């Protein structure tokens, strides 16, 4: 790779680092091209899974303002540049790594913080945004239903008491 090609690759990687909401680094040693293609399909359209030369990836990360990934960018590295829901991507990578032992999650960078491999796996255990919103909506619906029952029961109970008093006096 000559100098202009390296500069172009660094520029492209820098843009990916800047545009990504999160980055997860993996080691892909031993995976076949077919397995990597399968992983890319599973990751979906919001994730760019890129194999890059370590030196170029380190330079691009520094140019994007991410200075703490040097320890993870070693060996055969592939980078998942994530736009959007990074919890789902972490789950997909974790599940793929369970089935394909050659894939190793090395770490990541989310919201300005560097994550270890263990932290990325904990991230994968979290509930997705959609799941959390769904649970919140269910909790709100349940609370509203309970409140309505209480509001309906008070006048009903009062009406029964008044009716009982009226029958007693009659």
SULLINZI-V894332 format. One record per backbone hydrogen bond with DSSP energy under -1.0 kcal/mol. CO is the residue of the C=O (numbers start at 1). NH is the residue of the N-H. Records with the same first field share a line. If there is no record, write none. Layout:
CO->NH / NH
This chain:
2->6
3->7
4->8
5->9
6->10
7->11
8->12
9->13
10->14
11->15
12->16
13->17
14->18
15->19
16->20
21->111
22->82
23->109
24->80
25->106 / 107
26->78
27->104
28->31
32->36
33->37
34->38
35->39
36->40
37->41
38->42
39->43
40->44
46->83
48->81
50->79
53->57
54->58
55->59
56->60
57->61
58->62
59->63
60->64
61->66
62->65
69->73
72->74
76->28
77->52
78->26
79->50
80->24
81->48
82->21 / 22
84->86
85->89
86->90
87->91
88->92
89->93
90->94
91->95
92->96
93->97
94->98
95->99
96->100
100->103
104->27
107->25
108->115
109->23
110->113
113->110
115->108
116->120
117->121
118->122
119->123
120->124
123->126
128->132
129->133
130->134
131->135
132->136
133->137
134->138
135->139
136->140
137->141
138->142
139->143
140->144
141->145
142->146
143->147
144->148
145->149
146->150
147->151
148->152
149->153
150->154
152->156
153->157
154->158
155->159
156->160
157->161
158->162
159->163
160->164
161->165
162->166
163->167
164->168
165->169
166->170
